[in-house]
Amino acid sequence: MKKFRKEEPIWARNPLSDELRKYGFVFSLKKGFLLYLLVVTGLILLGRFFRLGMVCQTILCIVVVLMVPLFLRNMLKGRFLQRRFSDLNIYMEQYLYSFQKTGKILKTLEEVQLLFESGEMRNTIGDAIEHISNTFNEADVELHGLEMIEEEYGYTGLVTMHRFSLQVEKDGGDYHRSIMLLLEARRMWADRIYALLKEKRRRRVEIFLSIATSLLLCSLIYLMADDLDIDIASHPLAQGITLIVLVLDLFIFYAADKKLSLDYMKEQGESDEDMEKIWKRFYRYKDSKHLTDRMGYNILKKKISREIEKRFPQWLMEVSLLLQSENVQVAIFKSYESAPEVIKPSLRKMILSLQQNPASMKPYLEFLQEFVLPEVRSTMKMLYSISEGNGGDADDQIQDMIRRNQVMIDKAERLKNEDRMAGMYALFLAPQMTAGAKLLVDMILLLAVYMSQMAESLMQ
């Protein structure tokens, strides 16, 4: 006899429910009923506190009930991202320690997989192991296997670590000092993420308290009206403005909650296509004498400069690791394909100049010369010094450059975190503005009703 699959609820068959399931939510009729019962009970108490009538109370309940799945998504997404971060942090740390011992990628993956009992990370590592072990008809099989993990966990530090291990397995050499530097880079990254998560929790609490405090202050006008034996809460204008403020505060908190739930491991900034367009406009404005073009040039220059500060350390780490087995010129040439789009125009010019004058210092000094970036200029001078064999032991210079690069990466990542938190202060102030508007309306209404009652008593 044919068995029919149990039909899912209508609400469960949409993109939002798919996303909720991705984050680990399992729909339960009992769980859903209790959740909505709790929400509606809280809304009824809130409505009584602000003395909302039946119509306004019903509208408020409908709006909030419709938004419950969105808040649920943000909460589950936050937990999901923290779990992914924890898995990735453990994976990177153990991968480096294991690779330091074995020097073999497949053996390293097999050892690291044992640390994860079940879940997404174990399955992803298992897919990579299976691909490497059972694929015999393709080149770069280990690269493709590691890319399966990189596609699942989009973090540039993970890519750098994998490329380093591929290079070591291919070319050999003493890699233990570099492993320790990569472990230090991982620690700095983890510390930044922990600090960011702490800041996000603080900002969310601040905005919630801002909303709660502003609403509490709004209610004081009703107490003042009660002392004067005046009922303004039931006035249609007071009912309307109260409903509007409550709905606006709900959307303000949702906007903050959604922003604070963004994926903090994904790359921030301009896309490659947008960056290419920005560079074209930058060069077009560069030699123009028109005032508007000069203003546009300065704006683009600041935007590109900030993007370089965030992306240059990523490229420099790639070059530093290539220097373990290549000379400076070859390392720069090989780094072009994986270089961030923001530095590719200048890097392309540098490569062409090095091909014509490989021993000249000029290509190094002209790299990104349009921007005032002392760290970049200092680093390029050191690269030239290494290429010429000057200034002491080249290996020590490379290690020192990687350490300096880690400091630059830390600064760049903090800039990214600042970008992620941009706009939160405005959301903190927004509830105070809505509360101010409500207080103004209620004060005017109170004054109008009071004056009306005074006039009536005088006439009598």
C-alpha positions in Angstrom: 0.0 0.0 0.0 1.3 3.4 -1.0 2.3 5.7 1.9 1.8 9.4 1.7 4.2 11.8 3.2 2.7 14.0 5.9 1.9 17.4 4.5 3.9 20.3 5.9 2.1 23.4 7.3 1.7 26.1 4.6 4.0 28.5 6.5 6.7 25.9 6.4 6.9 25.8 2.6 8.7 29.1 1.8 12.3 30.4 1.6 12.2 31.7 5.2 11.3 28.2 6.6 14.1 26.7 4.5 16.5 29.2 6.1 15.2 28.3 9.6 15.7 24.6 8.9 19.3 25.4 7.7 19.9 27.0 11.1 18.6 23.9 13.0 15.0 24.9 13.6 12.5 22.0 13.6 8.9 23.0 13.3 6.6 21.7 16.1 2.9 22.5 16.4 3.2 22.5 20.2 6.3 24.6 20.2 4.8 27.1 17.7 1.6 27.4 19.7 3.4 28.0 23.0 5.7 30.6 21.3 2.8 32.6 19.8 0.8 32.3 23.0 3.7 33.8 25.0 4.1 36.6 22.4 0.4 37.5 22.3 0.2 37.4 26.2 3.1 39.8 26.4 1.5 42.1 23.8 -1.8 42.2 25.7 0.1 43.2 28.8 2.0 45.9 26.8 -1.3 47.1 25.3 -2.9 47.4 28.7 0.1 49.3 30.0 -0.3 51.9 27.2 -4.1 51.6 27.4 -4.5 50.6 23.8 -8.0 50.0 22.5 -9.2 46.8 20.8 -8.4 48.0 17.3 -4.9 49.2 18.0 -4.2 46.2 20.1 -5.3 43.8 17.3 -3.1 45.7 14.7 -0.1 45.5 17.0 -0.6 41.8 17.6 -0.9 41.1 13.8 2.3 43.0 13.1 4.3 41.4 15.8 3.0 37.9 15.0 4.0 38.3 11.4 7.5 39.4 12.5 8.1 36.6 15.0 9.7 34.2 12.4 12.1 37.0 11.3 13.3 37.5 14.9 13.5 33.7 15.3 15.6 33.6 12.1 18.1 36.2 13.5 18.4 34.4 16.8 19.0 31.0 15.2 21.4 32.5 12.6 23.5 34.0 15.4 23.8 30.6 17.1 24.5 29.0 13.8 27.3 31.4 13.0 28.9 31.0 16.4 28.9 27.3 16.0 30.5 27.6 12.6 33.1 30.0 14.0 33.9 27.6 16.8 34.3 24.7 14.4 36.5 26.7 12.0 38.7 27.9 14.9 39.2 24.4 16.1 39.8 23.1 12.6 42.4 25.7 11.7 44.3 25.3 15.0 44.4 21.5 14.8 45.2 21.5 11.1 48.3 23.5 11.7 49.5 21.4 14.6 48.8 18.2 12.8 50.4 19.4 9.6 53.5 20.6 11.5 53.8 16.9 12.7 53.0 15.1 9.5 53.7 17.4 6.6 51.0 15.6 4.6 47.6 17.1 3.8 45.6 13.9 3.6 47.0 12.6 6.9 46.3 15.9 8.5 42.7 16.0 7.4 42.1 12.4 8.7 43.5 13.4 12.1 41.5 16.6 12.3 38.2 14.9 11.3 38.5 12.7 14.4 38.0 15.7 16.6 34.5 16.4 15.3 31.9 13.8 16.4 29.2 14.9 14.0 27.9 17.9 12.2 28.7 20.1 9.2 32.5 20.4 9.7 33.0 16.6 10.0 30.9 16.0 6.9 32.8 18.7 4.9 36.2 17.3 5.9 34.9 13.8 5.1 33.9 15.0 1.6 37.4 16.5 1.1 39.1 13.3 2.3 36.9 11.1 0.0 37.7 13.4 -3.0 41.5 13.3 -2.4 41.5 9.5 -1.7 39.3 8.4 -4.5 40.0 10.8 -7.4 42.6 9.6 -9.8 41.8 11.3 -13.1 42.4 15.0 -12.2 45.4 17.2 -11.5 45.6 19.2 -8.2 43.3 16.8 -6.5 44.4 18.0 -3.0 43.8 21.6 -4.0 40.2 20.8 -5.1 39.6 18.8 -1.9 40.7 21.7 0.3 38.6 24.1 -1.9 35.5 22.1 -0.8 36.2 23.2 2.8 37.0 26.8 1.7 33.7 27.1 -0.2 31.8 26.0 2.9 33.7 28.4 5.3 34.5 31.6 3.4 37.5 32.9 5.3 40.7 34.2 3.7 42.8 33.0 6.5 41.6 29.4 5.8 42.6 29.8 2.2 46.1 31.1 3.1 46.6 28.2 5.5 45.6 25.7 2.9 47.8 27.3 0.1 50.7 27.2 2.5 50.3 23.5 3.2 50.0 22.8 -0.5 53.2 24.7 -1.2 55.1 22.9 1.6 54.0 19.5 0.5 55.0 20.3 -3.1 58.4 22.1 -2.4 59.3 20.9 1.1 61.7 23.1 3.2 61.8 24.1 6.8 58.2 25.3 7.5 58.0 25.1 11.3 58.6 28.8 11.9 56.0 29.7 9.4 53.5 27.3 11.1 54.0 29.2 14.4 53.4 32.5 12.7 50.2 31.1 11.1 49.1 29.9 14.6 49.7 33.3 15.9 47.6 34.8 13.1 44.8 32.4 13.9 44.9 33.4 17.6 44.7 37.1 16.7 41.7 36.3 14.4 39.9 34.4 17.1 40.5 37.2 19.6 39.1 39.7 17.1 36.0 37.6 16.6 35.4 37.1 20.3 35.7 40.9 20.8 33.3 41.5 17.9 30.7 39.1 19.4 31.0 40.8 22.8 30.5 44.2 21.1 27.5 42.9 19.3 25.9 41.6 22.5 26.6 44.9 24.1 25.1 46.9 21.2 21.9 44.7 21.2 21.4 45.2 24.9 22.0 49.0 24.6 19.4 49.4 21.8 16.8 47.2 23.7 17.4 49.4 26.8 17.1 52.5 24.7 13.7 51.3 23.4 12.5 50.2 26.9 13.6 53.5 28.6 12.0 55.7 25.9 8.7 53.8 26.1 8.8 54.0 29.9 9.3 57.8 29.7 6.4 58.0 27.2 4.1 56.5 29.8 4.8 59.2 32.4 2.6 61.6 30.5 -0.4 59.4 31.3 0.4 59.4 35.0 0.6 63.2 34.8 -2.8 63.3 33.1 -4.3 61.0 35.8 -3.2 63.4 38.5 -5.1 66.1 36.7 -8.1 63.8 36.2 -7.7 63.9 32.4 -8.0 60.9 30.2 -5.9 61.4 27.1 -4.8 57.7 26.6 -8.2 56.9 25.0 -8.1 59.8 22.6 -7.9 58.6 18.9 -4.8 60.7 18.3 -3.0 59.3 21.4 -4.0 55.8 20.4 -2.7 56.3 16.9 0.6 57.8 17.9 1.2 55.1 20.5 0.6 52.3 18.0 2.9 54.0 15.4 5.7 54.4 18.0 5.4 50.8 19.2 5.5 49.5 15.6 8.4 51.8 14.7 10.4 50.7 17.8 9.7 47.1 16.8 11.2 47.7 13.3 14.1 49.6 14.8 15.0 46.7 17.0 14.6 44.3 14.1 16.9 46.4 11.9 19.5 46.3 14.7 19.0 42.6 15.3 19.4 41.8 11.6 22.5 43.9 11.2 24.0 42.3 14.3 23.2 38.9 12.9 25.2 39.3 9.7 27.9 36.8 8.8 31.1 38.1 10.4 33.4 35.6 8.6 32.3 36.7 5.1 34.4 39.2 3.2 33.3 42.8 3.5 33.8 45.6 1.0 33.5 46.2 -2.7 33.0 43.3 -5.1 35.6 42.7 -7.8 33.3 44.1 -10.5 32.6 47.2 -8.5 36.2 47.7 -7.7 37.1 47.5 -11.3 34.6 50.2 -12.1 35.9 52.4 -9.3 39.4 52.2 -10.6 38.3 53.2 -14.1 36.5 56.3 -12.7 39.5 57.1 -10.6 41.8 57.2 -13.6 39.3 59.1 -15.6 39.0 61.8 -12.9 42.7 61.9 -12.2 43.7 64.3 -14.9 40.5 66.2 -15.1 40.4 69.9 -14.2 36.6 70.1 -13.6 35.6 70.8 -10.0 33.1 68.0 -9.8 35.6 65.5 -11.2 38.2 66.6 -8.7 35.7 66.1 -5.9 34.9 62.7 -7.3 38.6 61.9 -7.5 39.2 62.7 -3.9 36.1 60.6 -2.7 37.3 57.6 -4.8 40.9 58.1 -3.5 39.7 57.8 0.1 37.5 54.8 -0.8 40.3 52.9 -2.6 42.8 53.8 0.1 40.6 52.3 2.8 40.0 49.2 0.7 43.8 48.8 0.2 44.4 49.0 3.9 42.0 46.1 4.3 43.2 44.0 1.4 47.0 44.7 1.1 47.9 42.5 4.1 46.0 39.6 2.4 48.2 39.8 -0.7 51.4 40.3 1.3 50.8 37.1 3.3 50.5 35.2 0.0 53.8 36.8 -1.2 55.5 36.0 2.1 54.6 32.4 1.9 55.7 32.2 -1.7 59.0 33.6 -0.7 59.7 30.4 1.3 60.5 28.8 -2.0 60.7 31.5 -4.7 62.6 34.7 -5.3 60.9 38.1 -4.9 60.1 38.7 -8.5 58.6 35.2 -9.1 56.6 35.4 -5.9 55.1 38.7 -7.0 54.3 37.3 -10.5 52.7 34.2 -9.0 50.6 36.2 -6.5 48.8 38.2 -9.3 46.0 35.7 -10.0 44.9 35.5 -6.3 45.6 39.2 -5.5 42.7 41.3 -4.4 41.1 43.3 -7.2 41.9 46.6 -5.4 45.6 46.2 -5.9 45.6 44.4 -9.3 45.9 47.6 -11.5 49.1 48.7 -9.6 50.4 45.2 -9.4 50.0 44.7 -13.1 52.1 47.9 -13.7 54.7 46.7 -11.2 55.0 43.3 -12.9 55.5 44.9 -16.4 58.0 47.3 -14.9 59.9 44.4 -13.2 60.0 42.5 -16.5 61.7 45.5 -18.1 64.0 46.4 -15.2 64.2 43.5 -12.7 67.1 45.0 -10.7 65.5 48.5 -10.4 64.0 49.8 -7.2 61.6 52.1 -9.1 58.9 49.4 -9.6 58.7 48.8 -5.9 58.5 52.6 -5.1 55.9 53.2 -7.7 53.6 50.5 -6.4 50.4 52.2 -5.1 52.2 55.5 -5.1 49.0 57.5 -5.6 48.1 56.8 -2.0 49.7 57.9 1.2 50.3 54.5 2.8 53.5 54.3 4.9 53.1 50.6 5.6 52.9 49.8 2.0 56.0 51.9 1.1 58.0 50.4 4.0 57.0 46.8 3.0 58.0 47.4 -0.7 61.4 48.7 0.3 61.9 45.5 2.4 60.9 43.4 -0.6 63.4 45.2 -2.8 66.1 44.7 -0.1 65.3 40.9 0.0 65.4 40.7 -3.8 68.9 42.3 -3.8 70.2 40.1 -1.0 70.8 43.1 1.3 70.1 43.7 4.9 71.1 40.4 6.5 69.6 37.0 6.5 66.7 36.7 4.0 64.8 34.1 6.0 64.9 36.4 9.1 63.7 39.3 6.9 60.8 37.2 5.5 59.8 36.1 9.0 59.9 39.7 10.2 57.8 40.8 7.2 55.2 38.2 8.1 55.1 39.4 11.7 54.6 43.0 10.5 52.0 41.7 8.1 50.1 40.1 10.9 49.9 43.5 12.6 48.7 45.1 9.4 46.1 42.3 9.0 44.9 42.9 12.6 44.5 46.6 11.9 42.7 45.8 8.6 40.3 43.4 10.2 39.5 45.9 13.0 38.6 48.3 10.2 36.3 45.7 8.8 34.7 45.2 12.2 34.2 49.0 12.5 32.4 48.9 9.1 30.2 46.1 10.4 29.1 48.1 13.4 28.6 51.4 11.4 25.2 52.8 11.9 24.4 51.2 15.2 24.6 54.5 17.1 21.8 55.9 14.8 19.7 52.9 15.7 20.4 53.6 19.4 19.2 57.2 19.1 16.1 56.3 16.9 13.9 55.1 19.8 14.6 58.4 21.7 13.4 60.3 18.6 10.2 58.3 18.3 9.6 58.7 22.0 10.2 62.5 21.7 7.6 62.7 18.9 5.1 60.8 21.0 5.7 63.0 24.1 5.3 66.1 22.0 1.9 64.9 20.7 0.8 63.8 24.1 1.8 67.1 25.7 0.0 69.1 23.1 -3.1 66.8 23.5 -2.9 67.1 27.3 -2.7 70.9 27.1 -5.6 71.1 24.6 -7.9 68.9 26.7 -6.9 70.7 29.9 -7.6 74.1 28.4 -10.9 72.8 27.0 -11.9 71.6 30.4 -10.9 74.9 32.0 -12.9 76.8 29.5 -16.0 74.6 30.1 -15.7 75.1 33.9 -15.4 78.9 33.5 -18.5 79.0 31.3 -20.4 77.2 34.0 
